Amino acid sequence: MDAQEGTQQSQQLILAHKVFLLKHRDVPDIEKVRLKDEVLNTVKSNYMTPYYENLVADKVLDLDHSVLDSMRAKNEEEIKKIDEKIADAEENLGESEVREAHLAKFLYFIQIGEKEKALEQLKVTENKTVAVGQKMDLVFYSLQIGFFYMDFDLISKSIDTAKNLFEKGGDWERKNRLKVYEGLYCMSTRNFKKAANLFLDSISTFTTYELFPYDTFIFYTVLTSIISLDRVSLKQKVVDAPEILTVIGKIPHLSEFLNSLYNSGLTEQIKMDRCLHLHFRFYMREIRTVVYSQFLESYKSVTIEAMAKAFGVTVEFIDQELSRFIAAGKLHCKIDKVAGVLETNRPDAKNALYQVTIKQGDFLLNRIQKLSRVIDL
């Protein structure tokens, strides 16, 4: 995207979030009026002609022919200048200058929201690039394009490309940055466990400010960890982590949510998050599973009425909720409707491990027997 330095988030990703909020049905109309002005100003200041046309087609912005014509003229003028620089570099300068000229064209296409032409120019720039570090930087630009448009196919391919490049070399700073990009991709595609592991690995090395601020990074780390880690790991890696403790108080409701696992104040933040909103219902179901599991861990048996009272809901609600979770294998208990009691039947971990070992041993013996017959022949 546009070159960002220090701790600045990419202006394009800020723009993408504002457009997301403009389309969101729960955002108040008065707020949308402000967002619409901000989006239009950003589009005009960056001369984003193709993106403006897309927003008009989606009925996010109104068509203004004078604005469109002036932006289009500016695009043509800038591209002509860049093409002249490319021609001059190819004729009179060295390979480094040629690459920089092609890179400038690639970045300009990103700036104006010309996705397809940007990806075509990316290939040209890649062919002019030799150093692994510079190739990695191009991959990060590609990843930012992917997150701007939420193009998960492009993001996945770019992550694979980056990993292949790292096999040839690459510095630790870029490797750590890639973990955050991959973590965001995993979270956006509902692989919360892998996202949590990648985010936790990056807490002390976070430098990916072009994606989101550090507060947002901690927000994602806590949310993904809550439904991915067991209680001991959650306390060690998240609840007591100094990097998280220094930031968590700045994020409304997050501290209470982490420590109680039952707080509705955070739900609006999840609904309004561009990467999480599609997974809102799934995430809240997973959270309730964690909450119920932790409650039931303290009891061999407990009345449904007592559990309903503990969570401030009706007996009928708890009965329906637990029935679904038990049937899905997410809770290890059974309901005695006659007595109105829940009886826990937590699996024996040692016995389960023993059964797995026996099965793997049988499988191995069968393979050895088949192999011995082949050798005898």
Summary of the structure (lengths in Angstrom):
residues: 377
radius of gyration: 26.6
end to end distance: 63.7
largest distance: 89.3
contacts: 1075
relative contact order: 0.06
helix: 73%
strand: 3%
